[in-house]
Structures are given as C-alpha cells and as structure tokens.
C-alpha cells in the first residue's frame, strides 16, 4: 500500500528539490523571497541572498512559486 503524502509536503518538497524561487507572504503582510532549503511539520527554512530564515508555518499566509509546481509525487502521471 502506498504512503499518502499531504499536498503541503509535496508542494514544499518540489520547491526545495527544484531550488525554485518562492515568495512567502506572512499573516502580518510581510513578504519574503527565497529558496526553500528545508521544512518540517512546523517550520520552513528559506534561503534569501545566502541568509537562512526559519519561518514558523503558523505565520505563513501564502506561498507563491516563480513557476508552476507539479503536485504529482514521484513524477506520477495521471494521463495516458
């Protein structure tokens, strides 16, 4: 039986492995731009111009990637 991953983990893992630039909007309106270098259940680590920032997920409102992120884990394909 396959392990089910949640959408949040798939999204963040794709952004991390592709070293994709993201914009993180915090609940207070502040914006951070950088590359996701790690994450866990409670935090996201963002690399911004060579500086690491540890962001608590409860402070994040929205994450917008620079390019579309595939939400299919492990390169699975839904079509023929």
mmCIF file as gemmi writes it, N, C-alpha and C atoms, coordinates in Angstrom:
data_model
loop_
_atom_site.group_PDB
_atom_site.id
_atom_site.type_symbol
_atom_site.label_atom_id
_atom_site.label_alt_id
_atom_site.label_comp_id
_atom_site.label_asym_id
_atom_site.label_entity_id
_atom_site.label_seq_id
_atom_site.pdbx_PDB_ins_code
_atom_site.Cartn_x
_atom_site.Cartn_y
_atom_site.Cartn_z
_atom_site.occupancy
_atom_site.B_iso_or_equiv
_atom_site.pdbx_formal_charge
_atom_site.auth_seq_id
_atom_site.auth_asym_id
_atom_site.pdbx_PDB_model_num
ATOM 1 N N . UNK Axp A 1 ? 0.842 -1.179 0 1 0 ? 1 A 1
ATOM 2 C CA . UNK Axp A 1 ? 0 0 0 1 0 ? 1 A 1
ATOM 3 C C . UNK Axp A 1 ? 0.888 1.243 0 1 0 ? 1 A 1
ATOM 4 N N . UNK Axp A 2 ? 0.559 2.206 -0.833 1 0 ? 2 A 1
ATOM 5 C CA . UNK Axp A 2 ? 1.369 3.414 -0.98 1 0 ? 2 A 1
ATOM 6 C C . UNK Axp A 2 ? 1.139 4.362 0.192 1 0 ? 2 A 1
ATOM 7 N N . UNK Axp A 3 ? 2.216 5.011 0.602 1 0 ? 3 A 1
ATOM 8 C CA . UNK Axp A 3 ? 2.114 6.023 1.645 1 0 ? 3 A 1
ATOM 9 C C . UNK Axp A 3 ? 1.499 7.283 1.047 1 0 ? 3 A 1
ATOM 10 N N . UNK Axp A 4 ? 0.519 7.849 1.715 1 0 ? 4 A 1
ATOM 11 C CA . UNK Axp A 4 ? -0.146 9.054 1.223 1 0 ? 4 A 1
ATOM 12 C C . UNK Axp A 4 ? 0.587 10.274 1.767 1 0 ? 4 A 1
ATOM 13 N N . UNK Axp A 5 ? 1.041 11.153 0.863 1 0 ? 5 A 1
ATOM 14 C CA . UNK Axp A 5 ? 1.679 12.401 1.259 1 0 ? 5 A 1
ATOM 15 C C . UNK Axp A 5 ? 0.649 13.513 1.192 1 0 ? 5 A 1
ATOM 16 N N . UNK Axp A 6 ? 0.763 14.469 2.099 1 0 ? 6 A 1
ATOM 17 C CA . UNK Axp A 6 ? -0.173 15.58 2.022 1 0 ? 6 A 1
ATOM 18 C C . UNK Axp A 6 ? 0.315 16.604 1.001 1 0 ? 6 A 1
ATOM 19 N N . UNK Axp A 7 ? -0.6 17.398 0.506 1 0 ? 7 A 1
ATOM 20 C CA . UNK Axp A 7 ? -0.328 18.36 -0.556 1 0 ? 7 A 1
ATOM 21 C C . UNK Axp A 7 ? 0.749 19.371 -0.155 1 0 ? 7 A 1
ATOM 22 N N . UNK Axp A 8 ? 0.716 19.785 1.092 1 0 ? 8 A 1
ATOM 23 C CA . UNK Axp A 8 ? 1.693 20.745 1.604 1 0 ? 8 A 1
ATOM 24 C C . UNK Axp A 8 ? 3.119 20.2 1.474 1 0 ? 8 A 1
ATOM 25 N N . UNK Axp A 9 ? 3.316 18.947 1.873 1 0 ? 9 A 1
ATOM 26 C CA . UNK Axp A 9 ? 4.643 18.336 1.794 1 0 ? 9 A 1
ATOM 27 C C . UNK Axp A 9 ? 5.093 18.159 0.348 1 0 ? 9 A 1
ATOM 28 N N . UNK Axp A 10 ? 4.176 17.761 -0.53 1 0 ? 10 A 1
ATOM 29 C CA . UNK Axp A 10 ? 4.511 17.602 -1.949 1 0 ? 10 A 1
ATOM 30 C C . UNK Axp A 10 ? 4.943 18.94 -2.534 1 0 ? 10 A 1
ATOM 31 N N . UNK Axp A 11 ? 4.174 19.993 -2.259 1 0 ? 11 A 1
ATOM 32 C CA . UNK Axp A 11 ? 4.457 21.331 -2.775 1 0 ? 11 A 1
ATOM 33 C C . UNK Axp A 11 ? 5.82 21.826 -2.293 1 0 ? 11 A 1
ATOM 34 N N . UNK Axp A 12 ? 6.05 21.761 -0.985 1 0 ? 12 A 1
ATOM 35 C CA . UNK Axp A 12 ? 7.31 22.254 -0.425 1 0 ? 12 A 1
ATOM 36 C C . UNK Axp A 12 ? 8.499 21.414 -0.883 1 0 ? 12 A 1
ATOM 37 N N . UNK Axp A 13 ? 8.322 20.109 -0.992 1 0 ? 13 A 1
ATOM 38 C CA . UNK Axp A 13 ? 9.417 19.248 -1.432 1 0 ? 13 A 1
ATOM 39 C C . UNK Axp A 13 ? 9.786 19.521 -2.887 1 0 ? 13 A 1
ATOM 40 N N . UNK Axp A 14 ? 8.792 19.724 -3.746 1 0 ? 14 A 1
ATOM 41 C CA . UNK Axp A 14 ? 9.067 20.061 -5.15 1 0 ? 14 A 1
ATOM 42 C C . UNK Axp A 14 ? 9.799 21.403 -5.238 1 0 ? 14 A 1
ATOM 43 N N . UNK Axp A 15 ? 9.347 22.389 -4.475 1 0 ? 15 A 1
ATOM 44 C CA . UNK Axp A 15 ? 10.014 23.697 -4.472 1 0 ? 15 A 1
ATOM 45 C C . UNK Axp A 15 ? 11.463 23.555 -3.998 1 0 ? 15 A 1
ATOM 46 N N . UNK Axp A 16 ? 11.681 22.716 -2.98 1 0 ? 16 A 1
ATOM 47 C CA . UNK Axp A 16 ? 13.032 22.51 -2.438 1 0 ? 16 A 1
ATOM 48 C C . UNK Axp A 16 ? 13.92 21.778 -3.437 1 0 ? 16 A 1
ATOM 49 N N . UNK Axp A 17 ? 13.458 20.659 -3.973 1 0 ? 17 A 1
ATOM 50 C CA . UNK Axp A 17 ? 14.305 19.864 -4.863 1 0 ? 17 A 1
ATOM 51 C C . UNK Axp A 17 ? 14.593 20.576 -6.183 1 0 ? 17 A 1
ATOM 52 N N . UNK Axp A 18 ? 13.665 21.405 -6.645 1 0 ? 18 A 1
ATOM 53 C CA . UNK Axp A 18 ? 13.875 22.17 -7.88 1 0 ? 18 A 1
ATOM 54 C C . UNK Axp A 18 ? 14.61 23.486 -7.639 1 0 ? 18 A 1
ATOM 55 N N . UNK Axp A 19 ? 14.919 23.772 -6.359 1 0 ? 19 A 1
ATOM 56 C CA . UNK Axp A 19 ? 15.582 25.032 -5.983 1 0 ? 19 A 1
ATOM 57 C C . UNK Axp A 19 ? 14.861 26.225 -6.622 1 0 ? 19 A 1
ATOM 58 N N . UNK Axp A 20 ? 13.562 26.197 -6.488 1 0 ? 20 A 1
ATOM 59 C CA . UNK Axp A 20 ? 12.709 27.19 -7.13 1 0 ? 20 A 1
ATOM 60 C C . UNK Axp A 20 ? 12.479 28.397 -6.226 1 0 ? 20 A 1
ATOM 61 N N . UNK Axp A 21 ? 12.585 29.574 -6.806 1 0 ? 21 A 1
ATOM 62 C CA . UNK Axp A 21 ? 12.329 30.82 -6.084 1 0 ? 21 A 1
ATOM 63 C C . UNK Axp A 21 ? 10.854 30.884 -5.689 1 0 ? 21 A 1
ATOM 64 N N . UNK Axp A 22 ? 10.58 31.242 -4.431 1 0 ? 22 A 1
ATOM 65 C CA . UNK Axp A 22 ? 9.209 31.402 -3.961 1 0 ? 22 A 1
ATOM 66 C C . UNK Axp A 22 ? 9.071 32.742 -3.244 1 0 ? 22 A 1
ATOM 67 N N . UNK Axp A 23 ? 7.852 33.249 -3.213 1 0 ? 23 A 1
ATOM 68 C CA . UNK Axp A 23 ? 7.516 34.413 -2.4 1 0 ? 23 A 1
ATOM 69 C C . UNK Axp A 23 ? 6.611 33.922 -1.288 1 0 ? 23 A 1
ATOM 70 N N . UNK Axp A 24 ? 6.999 34.192 -0.043 1 0 ? 24 A 1
ATOM 71 C CA . UNK Axp A 24 ? 6.23 33.777 1.123 1 0 ? 24 A 1
ATOM 72 C C . UNK Axp A 24 ? 5.571 35.018 1.712 1 0 ? 24 A 1
ATOM 73 N N . UNK Axp A 25 ? 4.257 34.984 1.806 1 0 ? 25 A 1
ATOM 74 C CA . UNK Axp A 25 ? 3.511 36.073 2.431 1 0 ? 25 A 1
ATOM 75 C C . UNK Axp A 25 ? 3.174 35.65 3.854 1 0 ? 25 A 1
ATOM 76 N N . UNK Axp A 26 ? 3.517 36.493 4.81 1 0 ? 26 A 1
ATOM 77 C CA . UNK Axp A 26 ? 3.207 36.203 6.203 1 0 ? 26 A 1
ATOM 78 C C . UNK Axp A 26 ? 1.845 36.795 6.562 1 0 ? 26 A 1
ATOM 79 N N . UNK Axp A 27 ? 1.277 36.341 7.667 1 0 ? 27 A 1
ATOM 80 C CA . UNK Axp A 27 ? -0.049 36.813 8.063 1 0 ? 27 A 1
ATOM 81 C C . UNK Axp A 27 ? -0.058 38.304 8.398 1 0 ? 27 A 1
ATOM 82 N N . UNK Axp A 28 ? 1.111 38.869 8.728 1 0 ? 28 A 1
ATOM 83 C CA . UNK Axp A 28 ? 1.183 40.303 9.007 1 0 ? 28 A 1
ATOM 84 C C . UNK Axp A 28 ? 1.394 41.13 7.74 1 0 ? 28 A 1
ATOM 85 N N . UNK Axp A 29 ? 1.405 40.472 6.564 1 0 ? 29 A 1
ATOM 86 C CA . UNK Axp A 29 ? 1.548 41.167 5.29 1 0 ? 29 A 1
ATOM 87 C C . UNK Axp A 29 ? 2.97 41.25 4.772 1 0 ? 29 A 1
ATOM 88 N N . UNK Axp A 30 ? 3.946 40.885 5.583 1 0 ? 30 A 1
ATOM 89 C CA . UNK Axp A 30 ? 5.348 40.942 5.177 1 0 ? 30 A 1
ATOM 90 C C . UNK Axp A 30 ? 5.619 39.894 4.106 1 0 ? 30 A 1
ATOM 91 N N . UNK Axp A 31 ? 6.492 40.221 3.151 1 0 ? 31 A 1
ATOM 92 C CA . UNK Axp A 31 ? 6.852 39.297 2.071 1 0 ? 31 A 1
ATOM 93 C C . UNK Axp A 31 ? 8.314 38.891 2.193 1 0 ? 31 A 1
ATOM 94 N N . UNK Axp A 32 ? 8.572 37.607 1.967 1 0 ? 32 A 1
ATOM 95 C CA . UNK Axp A 32 ? 9.935 37.089 1.929 1 0 ? 32 A 1
ATOM 96 C C . UNK Axp A 32 ? 10.114 36.366 0.606 1 0 ? 32 A 1
ATOM 97 N N . UNK Axp A 33 ? 11.269 36.559 -0.027 1 0 ? 33 A 1
ATOM 98 C CA . UNK Axp A 33 ? 11.563 35.86 -1.28 1 0 ? 33 A 1
ATOM 99 C C . UNK Axp A 33 ? 12.832 35.047 -1.093 1 0 ? 33 A 1
ATOM 100 N N . UNK Axp A 34 ? 12.807 33.828 -1.602 1 0 ? 34 A 1
ATOM 101 C CA . UNK Axp A 34 ? 13.987 32.989 -1.491 1 0 ? 34 A 1
ATOM 102 C C . UNK Axp A 34 ? 13.721 31.588 -1.986 1 0 ? 34 A 1
ATOM 103 N N . UNK Axp A 35 ? 14.61 30.68 -1.591 1 0 ? 35 A 1
ATOM 104 C CA . UNK Axp A 35 ? 14.536 29.283 -2 1 0 ? 35 A 1
ATOM 105 C C . UNK Axp A 35 ? 14.322 28.428 -0.755 1 0 ? 35 A 1
ATOM 106 N N . UNK Axp A 36 ? 13.348 27.534 -0.81 1 0 ? 36 A 1
ATOM 107 C CA . UNK Axp A 36 ? 13.08 26.622 0.3 1 0 ? 36 A 1
ATOM 108 C C . UNK Axp A 36 ? 14.231 25.622 0.38 1 0 ? 36 A 1
ATOM 109 N N . UNK Axp A 37 ? 14.905 25.58 1.533 1 0 ? 37 A 1
ATOM 110 C CA . UNK Axp A 37 ? 16.007 24.633 1.708 1 0 ? 37 A 1
ATOM 111 C C . UNK Axp A 37 ? 15.639 23.499 2.653 1 0 ? 37 A 1
ATOM 112 N N . UNK Axp A 38 ? 14.525 23.642 3.359 1 0 ? 38 A 1
ATOM 113 C CA . UNK Axp A 38 ? 14.073 22.588 4.253 1 0 ? 38 A 1
ATOM 114 C C . UNK Axp A 38 ? 12.736 22.944 4.873 1 0 ? 38 A 1
ATOM 115 N N . UNK Axp A 39 ? 12.085 21.923 5.436 1 0 ? 39 A 1
ATOM 116 C CA . UNK Axp A 39 ? 10.813 22.144 6.118 1 0 ? 39 A 1
ATOM 117 C C . UNK Axp A 39 ? 10.506 20.939 6.989 1 0 ? 39 A 1
ATOM 118 N N . UNK Axp A 40 ? 9.656 21.154 7.984 1 0 ? 40 A 1
ATOM 119 C CA . UNK Axp A 40 ? 9.146 20.061 8.801 1 0 ? 40 A 1
ATOM 120 C C . UNK Axp A 40 ? 7.686 20.364 9.115 1 0 ? 40 A 1
ATOM 121 N N . UNK Axp A 41 ? 7.149 19.745 10.134 1 0 ? 41 A 1
ATOM 122 C CA . UNK Axp A 41 ? 5.731 19.928 10.447 1 0 ? 41 A 1
ATOM 123 C C . UNK Axp A 41 ? 5.382 21.348 10.879 1 0 ? 41 A 1
ATOM 124 N N . UNK Axp A 42 ? 6.363 22.079 11.414 1 0 ? 42 A 1
ATOM 125 C CA . UNK Axp A 42 ? 6.065 23.38 11.99 1 0 ? 42 A 1
ATOM 126 C C . UNK Axp A 42 ? 6.788 24.552 11.349 1 0 ? 42 A 1
ATOM 127 N N . UNK Axp A 43 ? 7.851 24.289 10.587 1 0 ? 43 A 1
ATOM 128 C CA . UNK Axp A 43 ? 8.674 25.379 10.074 1 0 ? 43 A 1
ATOM 129 C C . UNK Axp A 43 ? 9.062 25.179 8.616 1 0 ? 43 A 1
ATOM 130 N N . UNK Axp A 44 ? 9.487 26.293 7.997 1 0 ? 44 A 1
ATOM 131 C CA . UNK Axp A 44 ? 10.06 26.289 6.652 1 0 ? 44 A 1
ATOM 132 C C . UNK Axp A 44 ? 11.367 27.063 6.737 1 0 ? 44 A 1
ATOM 133 N N . UNK Axp A 45 ? 12.435 26.529 6.158 1 0 ? 45 A 1
ATOM 134 C CA . UNK Axp A 45 ? 13.708 27.242 6.097 1 0 ? 45 A 1
ATOM 135 C C . UNK Axp A 45 ? 13.838 27.827 4.697 1 0 ? 45 A 1
ATOM 136 N N . UNK Axp A 46 ? 14.054 29.142 4.648 1 0 ? 46 A 1
ATOM 137 C CA . UNK Axp A 46 ? 14.15 29.862 3.385 1 0 ? 46 A 1
ATOM 138 C C . UNK Axp A 46 ? 15.546 30.463 3.267 1 0 ? 46 A 1
ATOM 139 N N . UNK Axp A 47 ? 16.199 30.282 2.119 1 0 ? 47 A 1
ATOM 140 C CA . UNK Axp A 47 ? 17.496 30.903 1.846 1 0 ? 47 A 1
ATOM 141 C C . UNK Axp A 47 ? 17.238 32.163 1.035 1 0 ? 47 A 1
ATOM 142 N N . UNK Axp A 48 ? 17.566 33.31 1.628 1 0 ? 48 A 1
ATOM 143 C CA . UNK Axp A 48 ? 17.365 34.599 0.98 1 0 ? 48 A 1
ATOM 144 C C . UNK Axp A 48 ? 18.709 35.295 0.862 1 0 ? 48 A 1
ATOM 145 N N . UNK Axp A 49 ? 19.223 35.374 -0.359 1 0 ? 49 A 1
ATOM 146 C CA . UNK Axp A 49 ? 20.517 36.016 -0.61 1 0 ? 49 A 1
ATOM 147 C C . UNK Axp A 49 ? 21.614 35.462 0.294 1 0 ? 49 A 1
ATOM 148 N N . UNK Axp A 50 ? 21.651 34.136 0.447 1 0 ? 50 A 1
ATOM 149 C CA . UNK Axp A 50 ? 22.69 33.491 1.236 1 0 ? 50 A 1
ATOM 150 C C . UNK Axp A 50 ? 22.438 33.476 2.729 1 0 ? 50 A 1
ATOM 151 N N . UNK Axp A 51 ? 21.326 34.042 3.182 1 0 ? 51 A 1
ATOM 152 C CA . UNK Axp A 51 ? 20.996 34.054 4.61 1 0 ? 51 A 1
ATOM 153 C C . UNK Axp A 51 ? 19.814 33.129 4.856 1 0 ? 51 A 1
ATOM 154 N N . UNK Axp A 52 ? 19.921 32.321 5.907 1 0 ? 52 A 1
ATOM 155 C CA . UNK Axp A 52 ? 18.833 31.412 6.255 1 0 ? 52 A 1
ATOM 156 C C . UNK Axp A 52 ? 17.806 32.111 7.124 1 0 ? 52 A 1
ATOM 157 N N . UNK Axp A 53 ? 16.532 31.803 6.853 1 0 ? 53 A 1
ATOM 158 C CA . UNK Axp A 53 ? 15.45 32.309 7.688 1 0 ? 53 A 1
ATOM 159 C C . UNK Axp A 53 ? 14.569 31.132 8.072 1 0 ? 53 A 1
ATOM 160 N N . UNK Axp A 54 ? 14.331 30.965 9.362 1 0 ? 54 A 1
ATOM 161 C CA . UNK Axp A 54 ? 13.431 29.934 9.857 1 0 ? 54 A 1
ATOM 162 C C . UNK Axp A 54 ? 12.071 30.588 10.075 1 0 ? 54 A 1
ATOM 163 N N . UNK Axp A 55 ? 11.067 30.11 9.34 1 0 ? 55 A 1
ATOM 164 C CA . UNK Axp A 55 ? 9.737 30.713 9.391 1 0 ? 55 A 1
ATOM 165 C C . UNK Axp A 55 ? 8.77 29.686 9.956 1 0 ? 55 A 1
ATOM 166 N N . UNK Axp A 56 ? 8.023 30.069 10.961 1 0 ? 56 A 1
ATOM 167 C CA . UNK Axp A 56 ? 7.008 29.175 11.509 1 0 ? 56 A 1
ATOM 168 C C . UNK Axp A 56 ? 5.805 29.141 10.579 1 0 ? 56 A 1
ATOM 169 N N . UNK Axp A 57 ? 5.313 27.942 10.299 1 0 ? 57 A 1
ATOM 170 C CA . UNK Axp A 57 ? 4.21 27.787 9.349 1 0 ? 57 A 1
ATOM 171 C C . UNK Axp A 57 ? 2.954 28.53 9.789 1 0 ? 57 A 1
ATOM 172 N N . UNK Axp A 58 ? 2.729 28.649 11.103 1 0 ? 58 A 1
ATOM 173 C CA . UNK Axp A 58 ? 1.52 29.348 11.542 1 0 ? 58 A 1
ATOM 174 C C . UNK Axp A 58 ? 1.573 30.838 11.208 1 0 ? 58 A 1
ATOM 175 N N . UNK Axp A 59 ? 2.76 31.35 10.852 1 0 ? 59 A 1
ATOM 176 C CA . UNK Axp A 59 ? 2.905 32.754 10.466 1 0 ? 59 A 1
ATOM 177 C C . UNK Axp A 59 ? 2.768 32.954 8.961 1 0 ? 59 A 1
ATOM 178 N N . UNK Axp A 60 ? 2.683 31.853 8.193 1 0 ? 60 A 1
ATOM 179 C CA . UNK Axp A 60 ? 2.606 31.939 6.732 1 0 ? 60 A 1
ATOM 180 C C . UNK Axp A 60 ? 1.154 31.985 6.282 1 0 ? 60 A 1
ATOM 181 N N . UNK Axp A 61 ? 0.872 32.948 5.403 1 0 ? 61 A 1
ATOM 182 C CA . UNK Axp A 61 ? -0.45 33.054 4.793 1 0 ? 61 A 1
ATOM 183 C C . UNK Axp A 61 ? -0.473 32.335 3.454 1 0 ? 61 A 1
ATOM 184 N N . UNK Axp A 62 ? 0.513 32.643 2.588 1 0 ? 62 A 1
ATOM 185 C CA . UNK Axp A 62 ? 0.522 32.157 1.21 1 0 ? 62 A 1
ATOM 186 C C . UNK Axp A 62 ? 1.953 31.94 0.746 1 0 ? 62 A 1
ATOM 187 N N . UNK Axp A 63 ? 2.162 30.928 -0.106 1 0 ? 63 A 1
ATOM 188 C CA . UNK Axp A 63 ? 3.451 30.726 -0.77 1 0 ? 63 A 1
ATOM 189 C C . UNK Axp A 63 ? 3.184 30.702 -2.269 1 0 ? 63 A 1
ATOM 190 N N . UNK Axp A 64 ? 3.861 31.589 -2.997 1 0 ? 64 A 1
ATOM 191 C CA . UNK Axp A 64 ? 3.692 31.672 -4.445 1 0 ? 64 A 1
ATOM 192 C C . UNK Axp A 64 ? 5.018 31.324 -5.116 1 0 ? 64 A 1
ATOM 193 N N . UNK Axp A 65 ? 5.044 30.248 -5.905 1 0 ? 65 A 1
ATOM 194 C CA . UNK Axp A 65 ? 6.272 29.884 -6.618 1 0 ? 65 A 1
ATOM 195 C C . UNK Axp A 65 ? 6.459 30.74 -7.867 1 0 ? 65 A 1
ATOM 196 N N . UNK Axp A 66 ? 7.711 30.903 -8.296 1 0 ? 66 A 1
ATOM 197 C CA . UNK Axp A 66 ? 8.004 31.671 -9.511 1 0 ? 66 A 1
ATOM 198 C C . UNK Axp A 66 ? 7.47 30.953 -10.749 1 0 ? 66 A 1
ATOM 199 N N . UNK Axp A 67 ? 7.474 29.613 -10.717 1 0 ? 67 A 1
ATOM 200 C CA . UNK Axp A 67 ? 6.93 28.789 -11.809 1 0 ? 67 A 1
ATOM 201 C C . UNK Axp A 67 ? 5.978 27.766 -11.196 1 0 ? 67 A 1
ATOM 202 N N . UNK Axp A 68 ? 5.108 27.225 -12.034 1 0 ? 68 A 1
ATOM 203 C CA . UNK Axp A 68 ? 4.16 26.216 -11.549 1 0 ? 68 A 1
ATOM 204 C C . UNK Axp A 68 ? 4.902 25.004 -10.993 1 0 ? 68 A 1
ATOM 205 N N . UNK Axp A 69 ? 4.362 24.438 -9.932 1 0 ? 69 A 1
ATOM 206 C CA . UNK Axp A 69 ? 4.946 23.268 -9.287 1 0 ? 69 A 1
ATOM 207 C C . UNK Axp A 69 ? 4.054 22.066 -9.554 1 0 ? 69 A 1
ATOM 208 N N . UNK Axp A 70 ? 4.667 20.953 -9.962 1 0 ? 70 A 1
ATOM 209 C CA . UNK Axp A 70 ? 3.925 19.715 -10.176 1 0 ? 70 A 1
ATOM 210 C C . UNK Axp A 70 ? 3.495 19.157 -8.827 1 0 ? 70 A 1
ATOM 211 N N . UNK Axp A 71 ? 2.224 18.844 -8.697 1 0 ? 71 A 1
ATOM 212 C CA . UNK Axp A 71 ? 1.715 18.309 -7.437 1 0 ? 71 A 1
ATOM 213 C C . UNK Axp A 71 ? 1.586 16.794 -7.459 1 0 ? 71 A 1
ATOM 214 N N . UNK Axp A 72 ? 2.138 16.179 -8.483 1 0 ? 72 A 1
ATOM 215 C CA . UNK Axp A 72 ? 2.137 14.721 -8.58 1 0 ? 72 A 1
ATOM 216 C C . UNK Axp A 72 ? 3.427 14.199 -7.955 1 0 ? 72 A 1
ATOM 217 N N . UNK Axp A 73 ? 3.336 13.449 -6.85 1 0 ? 73 A 1
ATOM 218 C CA . UNK Axp A 73 ? 4.546 12.949 -6.194 1 0 ? 73 A 1
ATOM 219 C C . UNK Axp A 73 ? 5.284 11.942 -7.061 1 0 ? 73 A 1
ATOM 220 N N . UNK Axp A 74 ? 6.6 11.957 -6.975 1 0 ? 74 A 1
ATOM 221 C CA . UNK Axp A 74 ? 7.467 10.988 -7.655 1 0 ? 74 A 1
ATOM 222 C C . UNK Axp A 74 ? 7.255 10.94 -9.16 1 0 ? 74 A 1
ATOM 223 N N . UNK Axp A 75 ? 6.862 12.063 -9.746 1 0 ? 75 A 1
ATOM 224 C CA . UNK Axp A 75 ? 6.707 12.128 -11.188 1 0 ? 75 A 1
ATOM 225 C C . UNK Axp A 75 ? 5.574 11.285 -11.738 1 0 ? 75 A 1
ATOM 226 N N . UNK Axp A 76 ? 4.579 10.951 -10.906 1 0 ? 76 A 1
ATOM 227 C CA . UNK Axp A 76 ? 3.447 10.156 -11.378 1 0 ? 76 A 1
ATOM 228 C C . UNK Axp A 76 ? 2.7 10.911 -12.461 1 0 ? 76 A 1
ATOM 229 N N . UNK Axp A 77 ? 2.104 10.186 -13.361 1 0 ? 77 A 1
ATOM 230 C CA . UNK Axp A 77 ? 1.381 10.791 -14.471 1 0 ? 77 A 1
ATOM 231 C C . UNK Axp A 77 ? -0.078 10.362 -14.395 1 0 ? 77 A 1
ATOM 232 N N . UNK Axp A 78 ? -1.008 11.318 -14.58 1 0 ? 78 A 1
ATOM 233 C CA . UNK Axp A 78 ? -2.424 10.986 -14.477 1 0 ? 78 A 1
ATOM 234 C C . UNK Axp A 78 ? -3.04 10.631 -15.815 1 0 ? 78 A 1
ATOM 235 N N . UNK Axp A 79 ? -2.373 10.996 -16.901 1 0 ? 79 A 1
ATOM 236 C CA . UNK Axp A 79 ? -2.95 10.763 -18.22 1 0 ? 79 A 1
ATOM 237 C C . UNK Axp A 79 ? -2.235 9.673 -18.984 1 0 ? 79 A 1
ATOM 238 N N . UNK Axp A 80 ? -2.798 9.299 -20.149 1 0 ? 80 A 1
ATOM 239 C CA . UNK Axp A 80 ? -2.164 8.266 -20.98 1 0 ? 80 A 1
ATOM 240 C C . UNK Axp A 80 ? -0.9 8.752 -21.648 1 0 ? 80 A 1
